[in-house]
Amino acid sequence: MEVWANRLDREFYRYQKEYEEKAVEVLRSGWYVLGKEVEAFEKEFAGYTGAAHCVGLASGLDALWLAFRALQIGSGDEVIVQANSYIACVMGITINGATPVFVEPDAFYQIDPERIEPLITERTKAVLVVHLYGQSARMDRIVEICRKHKLRLVEDCAQAHGAEFGGKQVGTFGDIGCFSFYPSKNLGAYGDGGAVITDNGELADKIRILRNYGSEKKYHNQVVGANSRLDELQAGLLRVKLGHLNEINREHQEIAEHYTRGIVNPRIQKPQTARGATSVWHQYVVRCAERDRLKAYLEAQGVKTEIHYPIPPHLSEAYRELGHHKGEFPITERLAEEVLSLPMYNGLTKEEQQYVIEAVNRYEE
Ligand SMILES: *Cc1c(COP(=O)(O)O)cnc(C)c1O
């Protein structure tokens, strides 16, 4: 058997008719960028998350950097972010000229709340929480710390659409929640897309202006902005998918439960979920001391896997100028060598899941 690391066609075919009808409707409408589909999606996604406002954007990276731009966090400012994050999280900070201050993760691979306070200086302006692999970080403690030190709180929810902490959705704890709708995300479009959510109407208006060349009214440009508009086709397709997001997330959870029940190899460490947190299981990430051997073994068995992520941002070539070195963040660096993402996507059959479990259980040193 061959099990792919990811495939997006199965979820498409499940709701094919709805997607195709919506695509034809938008194509025939004669209106393709920032129109009624985007407006409707923004309203529906805000409603789904429980936020007051949503602004559709062109990507998750844009959501991040426009969030920090709207918060006026830039040159000379520091933003605390977990070290084992995706490179785009860090770019969202540095595009504005701010400096990322890295913090090691906890046992759930999320930002470790207990390590944040010692890093706070007079330059610290914000904490960027990345809800990695679909699980909410421990938001109770993080919100408390941000309140106490008067820090802005931005959430990167690109992998965690619908995840909760204490019954409240990610993206609604801080000032701004940032989302990506890249096709492989739980709420993925059929191209690029992103959004921010916020309860602050002023911030929403600022980002709405920034996404369209800094203008509210055509040709009246108030600030230097970006072209970061969500298009009508993606917004329409996202509206269809949003209607199925709970089903989509439930299926991810069922696959995760199946893996957790089935995998019993003592060489493999399975993921844990923190008390109060839920995960929408964007990825099912195991750990193994000889990860590369495990990956090669699974590949030989026909099971494709991915590594999220092999190079932590502080060791990335793109951030050489930050002057970090190997050994500075040992937990993060060890994770980069040990994590492995098993196949996790909608339409992954029970037989395929069983095949993955048996292949993992057969692995020996
Ligand atoms: C995908 C992702 C992003 C970037 O989203 P794009 O839409 O690809 O720009 C940012 N942060 C995290 C955690 C992601 O997984």
The ligand as an ORCA input file, in Angstrom:
! r2SCAN-3c Opt
* xyz 0 1
  C       0.865     28.294      6.944
  C       1.329     29.082      8.093
  C       1.603     30.451      7.988
  C       1.646     31.188      6.686
  O       0.488     31.153      5.950
  P       0.542     31.462      4.382
  O      -0.891     31.574      4.006
  O       1.230     30.315      3.727
  O       1.283     32.744      4.190
  C       1.929     31.148      9.139
  N       2.013     30.525     10.325
  C       1.785     29.214     10.457
  C       1.869     28.603     11.818
  C       1.456     28.440      9.345
  O       1.245     27.128      9.501
*
